């Protein structure tokens, strides 16, 4: 399950970056005040469901605003 959530989170981050022109560092900083979170997750670090939810909510909102 964690691998599926990781894949969804990272693919959404890539799509959000393309749509909004925000870097992954900017997404992490604006969403949870941590500019390295997506890099650490990409390298295999664990994450909580709360972190996942906050990142996804932020990215979905930003993509909606940009469309």
C-alpha positions in Angstrom: 0.0 0.0 0.0 2.8 2.5 0.8 4.4 2.0 -2.6 1.1 2.7 -4.3 0.6 5.9 -2.3 4.2 6.9 -2.9 3.7 6.4 -6.7 0.5 8.4 -6.7 2.0 11.2 -4.6 5.1 11.5 -6.8 3.2 11.3 -10.1 0.8 14.0 -8.8 3.7 16.2 -7.8 5.2 15.8 -11.3 1.9 16.7 -12.9 1.4 19.6 -10.5 4.8 21.0 -11.3 4.0 20.9 -15.1 0.7 22.5 -14.7 1.5 25.2 -12.1 5.2 25.8 -12.8 6.0 25.2 -9.1 9.0 23.1 -8.4 8.7 20.1 -6.1 10.7 22.0 -3.5 8.1 24.9 -3.7 5.2 22.4 -3.4 6.7 20.9 -0.2 7.5 24.3 1.3 4.0 25.7 0.6 2.1 22.6 1.5 3.9 21.5 4.7 6.7 24.0 5.2 9.3 21.4 4.2 11.1 21.9 0.9 12.9 18.5 0.9 9.9 16.2 1.7 9.3 15.1 -1.9 12.9 14.5 -2.5 13.2 12.3 0.6 10.0 10.4 -0.4 11.4 9.9 -3.9 14.5 8.4 -2.2 12.4 6.0 -0.2 11.8 7.8 3.1 8.6 7.0 4.9 5.7 9.4 5.3 2.5 9.7 7.3 -1.0 9.7 5.9 -1.4 13.2 7.3 1.6 14.3 5.2 0.2 12.5 2.2 -3.2 14.2 2.6 -1.8 17.6 3.1 0.4 17.4 0.0 -2.3 16.0 -2.1 -4.9 18.6 -1.0 -2.4 21.4 -1.7 -1.5 20.0 -5.2 -5.1 19.4 -6.2 -6.1 22.9 -5.2 -3.2 24.5 -7.0 -3.9 22.5 -10.2 -7.6 23.4 -10.0 -6.7 27.1 -9.7 -4.3 26.9 -12.7 -6.9 25.3 -15.0 
